[in-house]
């Protein structure tokens, strides 16, 4: 019987590159300056921040849903 490879799952938290981009944005306060310092295109920074926002929104929805079910469980036994 063949062994199945597990599906790729993203690690929780920021990648090293995402941290570099966020730190450059905090330090230089503009996408243009951060892109120059990191030697990448401005579009790369914008798309990275966009993906971070999407992950944040998904996580926030998950947490809201979790708390909803936790309140409805009998005696909060399972969650």
MMTF fields as JSON, N, C-alpha, C and O atoms, coordinates in Angstrom:
{
  "mmtfVersion": "1.0.0",
  "mmtfProducer": "UNKNOWN",
  "numBonds": 315,
  "numAtoms": 316,
  "numGroups": 79,
  "numChains": 1,
  "numModels": 1,
  "chainsPerModel": [1],
  "groupsPerChain": [79],
  "chainIdList": ["A"],
  "bondAtomList": [4, 2, 8, 6, 12, 10, 16, 14, 20, 18, 24, 22, 28, 26, 32, 30, 36, 34, 40, 38, 44, 42, 48, 46, 52, 50, 56, 54, 60, 58, 64, 62, 68, 66, 72, 70, 76, 74, 80, 78, 84, 82, 88, 86, 92, 90, 96, 94, 100, 98, 104, 102, 108, 106, 112, 110, 116, 114, 120, 118, 124, 122, 128, 126, 132, 130, 136, 134, 140, 138, 144, 142, 148, 146, 152, 150, 156, 154, 160, 158, 164, 162, 168, 166, 172, 170, 176, 174, 180, 178, 184, 182, 188, 186, 192, 190, 196, 194, 200, 198, 204, 202, 208, 206, 212, 210, 216, 214, 220, 218, 224, 222, 228, 226, 232, 230, 236, 234, 240, 238, 244, 242, 248, 246, 252, 250, 256, 254, 260, 258, 264, 262, 268, 266, 272, 270, 276, 274, 280, 278, 284, 282, 288, 286, 292, 290, 296, 294, 300, 298, 304, 302, 308, 306, 312, 310],
  "bondOrderList": [1, 1, 1, 1, 1, 1, 1, 1, 1, 1, 1, 1, 1, 1, 1, 1, 1, 1, 1, 1, 1, 1, 1, 1, 1, 1, 1, 1, 1, 1, 1, 1, 1, 1, 1, 1, 1, 1, 1, 1, 1, 1, 1, 1, 1, 1, 1, 1, 1, 1, 1, 1, 1, 1, 1, 1, 1, 1, 1, 1, 1, 1, 1, 1, 1, 1, 1, 1, 1, 1, 1, 1, 1, 1, 1, 1, 1, 1],
  "groupList": [{"groupName": "UNK", "atomNameList": ["N", "CA", "C", "O"], "elementList": ["N", "C", "C", "O"], "formalChargeList": [0, 0, 0, 0], "bondAtomList": [1, 0, 2, 1, 3, 2], "bondOrderList": [1, 1, 2], "singleLetterCode": "X", "chemCompType": "L-PEPTIDE LINKING"}],
  "groupTypeList": [0, 0, 0, 0, 0, 0, 0, 0, 0, 0, 0, 0, 0, 0, 0, 0, 0, 0, 0, 0, 0, 0, 0, 0, 0, 0, 0, 0, 0, 0, 0, 0, 0, 0, 0, 0, 0, 0, 0, 0, 0, 0, 0, 0, 0, 0, 0, 0, 0, 0, 0, 0, 0, 0, 0, 0, 0, 0, 0, 0, 0, 0, 0, 0, 0, 0, 0, 0, 0, 0, 0, 0, 0, 0, 0, 0, 0, 0, 0],
  "groupIdList": [1, 2, 3, 4, 5, 6, 7, 8, 9, 10, 11, 12, 13, 14, 15, 16, 17, 18, 19, 20, 21, 22, 23, 24, 25, 26, 27, 28, 29, 30, 31, 32, 33, 34, 35, 36, 37, 38, 39, 40, 41, 42, 43, 44, 45, 46, 47, 48, 49, 50, 51, 52, 53, 54, 55, 56, 57, 58, 59, 60, 61, 62, 63, 64, 65, 66, 67, 68, 69, 70, 71, 72, 73, 74, 75, 76, 77, 78, 79],
  "secStructList": [7, 7, 7, 7, 7, 7, 7, 7, 7, 7, 7, 1, 1, 7, 7, 2, 2, 2, 2, 2, 2, 2, 2, 2, 2, 2, 2, 2, 1, 1, 2, 2, 2, 2, 2, 2, 2, 2, 6, 1, 7, 2, 2, 2, 2, 2, 2, 2, 2, 2, 2, 2, 2, 2, 2, 2, 2, 2, 2, 2, 2, 2, 2, 2, 2, 2, 2, 2, 2, 2, 2, 2, 1, 4, 4, 4, 7, 7, 7],
  "xCoordList": [0.846, 0.0, 0.894, 1.77, 0.682, 1.538, 1.28, 0.163, 2.336, 2.244, 1.89, 2.519, 0.884, 0.481, 1.252, 1.472, 1.653, 2.326, 1.272, 0.188, 1.57, 0.597, 0.464, 1.421, -0.727, -0.934, -0.11, 0.124, 0.324, 1.088, 0.203, -0.904, 0.706, -0.001, 0.947, 2.07, 0.487, 1.302, 1.5, 0.573, 2.72, 2.995, 2.27, 2.039, 1.925, 1.266, 2.309, 3.436, 1.922, 2.833, 3.407, 3.06, 4.294, 4.91, 6.148, 6.874, 6.376, 7.622, 8.734, 8.467, 9.96, 11.093, 11.022, 11.306, 10.645, 10.56, 9.436, 9.598, 8.31, 7.219, 7.655, 7.302, 8.414, 8.936, 9.856, 9.78, 10.723, 11.622, 10.829, 11.155, 9.801, 8.998, 8.266, 8.256, 7.655, 6.932, 7.868, 7.523, 9.041, 10.005, 10.494, 10.67, 10.713, 11.133, 10.028, 10.31, 8.77, 7.659, 7.564, 7.299, 7.778, 7.745, 8.884, 8.709, 10.033, 11.209, 11.176, 11.528, 10.755, 10.853, 9.524, 9.516, 8.411, 7.091, 6.548, 5.551, 7.153, 6.574, 6.971, 8.031, 6.085, 6.321, 7.525, 8.357, 7.615, 8.714, 10.075, 10.989, 10.203, 11.491, 11.823, 12.967, 10.827, 11.067, 11.491, 12.376, 10.871, 11.232, 12.667, 13.395, 13.066, 14.447, 15.445, 16.446, 15.173, 16.098, 16.195, 17.28, 15.053, 15.039, 15.371, 15.504, 15.504, 15.811, 14.739, 15.04, 13.48, 12.347, 11.389, 11.533, 10.423, 9.436, 8.399, 8.136, 7.82, 6.766, 5.566, 4.908, 5.288, 4.157, 4.344, 3.368, 5.585, 5.868, 5.464, 4.871, 5.785, 5.419, 3.908, 3.338, 3.266, 1.803, 1.117, 0.167, 1.585, 0.954, 1.211, 0.346, 2.384, 2.683, 1.768, 1.211, 1.612, 0.735, -0.716, -1.454, -1.127, -2.475, -2.706, -3.75, -1.736, -1.876, -1.915, -2.641, -1.145, -1.17, -2.563, -3.095, -3.143, -4.488, -5.528, -6.419, -5.416, -6.36, -6.239, -7.254, -5.022, -4.833, -5.384, -5.973, -5.19, -5.713, -7.238, -7.821, -7.883, -9.342, -9.869, -10.855, -9.218, -9.631, -9.486, -10.363, -8.387, -8.161, -9.206, -9.708, -9.531, -10.526, -11.891, -12.598, -12.276, -13.549, -13.569, -14.578, -12.442, -12.338, -12.522, -13.244, -11.877, -11.969, -13.393, -13.896, -14.046, -15.44, -16.339, -17.167, -16.175, -16.99, -16.709, -17.631, -15.446, -15.074, -15.763, -16.331, -15.72, -16.33, -17.849, -18.464, -18.444, -19.886, -20.241, -21.158, -19.513, -19.8, -19.427, -20.092, -18.385, -17.967, -19.062, -19.314, -19.716, -20.802, -22.011, -22.715, -22.255, -23.436, -23.262, -24.252, -22.046, -21.804, -22.338, -22.263, -22.876, -23.369, -22.214, -21.24, -22.339, -21.34, -19.934, -18.95, -19.851, -18.542, -17.608, -16.42, -18.195, -17.501, -16.476, -15.426, -16.76, -15.925, -14.914, -13.847, -15.231, -14.326, -13.733, -12.946],
  "yCoordList": [-1.174, 0.0, 1.241, 1.368, 2.16, 3.356, 4.299, 4.42, 4.946, 5.909, 7.269, 7.724, 7.912, 9.229, 10.317, 10.277, 11.283, 12.437, 13.331, 13.505, 13.894, 14.805, 16.073, 16.508, 16.66, 17.905, 19.003, 19.004, 19.934, 21.065, 21.901, 22.285, 22.176, 23.076, 24.174, 23.918, 25.386, 26.538, 26.598, 26.357, 26.921, 27.084, 28.32, 29.274, 28.291, 29.431, 30.516, 30.236, 31.741, 32.864, 33.373, 32.899, 34.348, 34.969, 34.202, 33.643, 34.187, 33.618, 34.642, 35.791, 34.216, 35.128, 36.302, 37.44, 36.029, 37.096, 38.084, 39.294, 37.566, 38.447, 39.354, 40.532, 38.798, 39.611, 40.713, 41.855, 40.369, 41.37, 42.506, 43.679, 42.156, 43.166, 44.039, 45.263, 43.429, 44.207, 45.116, 46.261, 44.612, 45.436, 46.604, 47.714, 46.353, 47.441, 48.489, 49.687, 48.042, 48.996, 49.824, 51.025, 49.19, 49.933, 50.941, 52.063, 50.536, 51.389, 52.561, 53.685, 52.299, 53.314, 53.997, 54.982, 53.505, 54.133, 54.285, 54.982, 53.669, 53.709, 52.451, 51.864, 52.066, 50.881, 51.106, 50.215, 52.285, 52.593, 52.468, 51.833, 53.068, 53.013, 51.595, 51.156, 50.883, 49.502, 48.635, 47.789, 48.838, 48.062, 48.347, 47.432, 49.59, 49.933, 49.259, 48.703, 49.307, 48.722, 47.207, 46.635, 46.558, 45.095, 44.616, 43.415, 45.555, 45.229, 44.334, 43.34, 44.712, 44.001, 45.032, 46.233, 44.556, 45.452, 45.868, 45.145, 47.033, 47.519, 46.576, 46.377, 46.003, 45.074, 43.842, 43.278, 43.432, 42.295, 42.617, 41.786, 43.812, 44.218, 44.306, 43.82, 44.914, 45.042, 43.679, 43.471, 42.752, 41.429, 40.642, 39.89, 40.808, 40.132, 40.637, 39.842, 41.942, 42.523, 42.099, 41.837, 42.031, 41.585, 40.156, 39.859, 39.268, 37.877, 37.783, 36.955, 38.617, 38.635, 39.05, 38.459, 40.058, 40.507, 39.409, 39.226, 38.686, 37.585, 36.526, 36.055, 36.146, 35.142, 35.638, 34.87, 36.934, 37.504, 37.423, 37.027, 37.791, 37.749, 36.331, 36.125, 35.363, 33.96, 33.519, 32.845, 33.898, 33.518, 34.167, 33.525, 35.42, 36.114, 35.448, 35.288, 35.056, 34.366, 33.023, 32.639, 32.307, 31.019, 31.185, 30.413, 32.176, 32.402, 32.766, 32.274, 33.622, 33.978, 32.749, 32.558, 31.916, 30.719, 29.746, 29.145, 29.598, 28.717, 29.149, 28.315, 30.44, 30.929, 30.756, 30.51, 30.883, 30.671, 29.237, 29.016, 28.263, 26.868, 26.525, 25.708, 27.133, 26.862, 27.259, 26.551, 28.403, 28.855, 27.93, 27.756, 27.337, 26.512, 25.074, 24.354, 24.641, 23.263, 23.067, 23.97, 21.877, 21.617, 21.601, 20.867, 22.41, 22.493, 22.765, 22.519, 23.272, 23.557, 22.349, 22.47, 21.2, 19.943, 19.624, 19.054, 19.977, 19.518, 20.544, 20.171, 21.83, 22.846, 23.678, 24.585],
  "zCoordList": [0.0, 0.0, 0.0, 0.855, -0.952, -1.019, 0.155, 0.657, 0.56, 1.654, 1.066, 0.11, 1.642, 1.147, 1.849, 3.059, 1.066, 1.65, 2.294, 1.736, 3.448, 4.046, 3.211, 2.57, 3.223, 2.501, 3.139, 4.348, 2.315, 2.836, 3.735, 3.36, 4.926, 5.827, 6.245, 6.681, 6.108, 6.455, 7.957, 8.729, 8.36, 9.782, 10.299, 9.557, 11.548, 12.173, 12.404, 12.814, 12.139, 12.353, 11.048, 9.966, 11.172, 10.005, 9.571, 10.394, 8.257, 7.749, 7.994, 8.345, 7.807, 8.006, 7.028, 7.401, 5.783, 4.788, 5.134, 4.972, 5.608, 6.014, 7.166, 7.207, 8.089, 9.198, 8.682, 9.136, 7.735, 7.162, 6.523, 6.706, 5.783, 5.099, 6.111, 5.977, 7.121, 8.127, 8.921, 9.216, 9.262, 9.993, 9.14, 9.644, 7.844, 6.953, 6.825, 6.778, 6.769, 6.709, 7.987, 7.932, 9.126, 10.391, 10.454, 10.929, 9.978, 10.081, 9.094, 9.452, 7.854, 6.809, 6.479, 5.739, 7.003, 6.896, 5.483, 5.296, 4.493, 3.149, 2.385, 2.603, 1.49, 0.668, -0.24, -0.41, -0.814, -1.74, -1.048, -1.577, 0.12, 0.844, 1.279, 1.162, 1.779, 2.218, 1.034, 1.169, -0.11, -1.305, -1.738, -2.124, -1.675, -2.043, -1.11, -1.562, 0.178, 1.152, 0.986, 1.088, 0.729, 0.6, -0.813, -1.046, -1.757, -3.156, -3.773, -4.434, -3.54, -4.131, -4.725, -4.494, -5.483, -6.077, -5.043, -4.083, -5.251, -4.366, -4.389, -3.369, -5.543, -5.668, -4.776, -4.282, -4.575, -3.705, -2.274, -1.586, -1.836, -0.48, -0.349, 0.628, -1.312, -1.258, -1.25, -0.495, -2.078, -2.123, -0.842, -0.395, -0.253, 1.009, 2.115, 2.872, 2.213, 3.229, 2.975, 3.925, 1.718, 1.381, 1.863, 2.443, 1.627, 2.071, 3.597, 4.147, 4.276, 5.741, 6.23, 7.169, 5.595, 5.988, 5.777, 6.608, 4.677, 4.424, 5.515, 6.029, 5.875, 6.931, 8.259, 9.018, 8.541, 9.783, 9.802, 10.812, 8.708, 8.642, 8.836, 9.543, 8.214, 8.376, 9.826, 10.367, 10.448, 11.844, 12.752, 13.675, 12.499, 13.318, 13.178, 14.173, 11.959, 11.761, 12.472, 13.064, 12.413, 13.088, 14.598, 15.228, 15.161, 16.606, 17.01, 18.02, 16.23, 16.519, 16.49, 17.381, 15.464, 15.35, 16.496, 17.047, 16.847, 17.951, 19.242, 19.947, 19.558, 20.788, 20.768, 21.806, 19.596, 19.474, 19.865, 20.655, 19.31, 19.618, 21.057, 21.694, 21.559, 22.933, 23.921, 24.896, 23.66, 24.539, 24.47, 25.464, 23.305, 23.118, 23.59, 23.725, 23.843, 24.263, 25.686, 26.519, 25.95, 27.304, 28.296, 28.127, 29.318, 30.388, 29.878, 30.576, 28.66, 28.035, 28.147, 28.445, 27.897, 28.114, 27.024, 27.319, 25.787, 24.678, 24.184, 23.696, 24.303, 23.762, 24.865, 24.598]
}
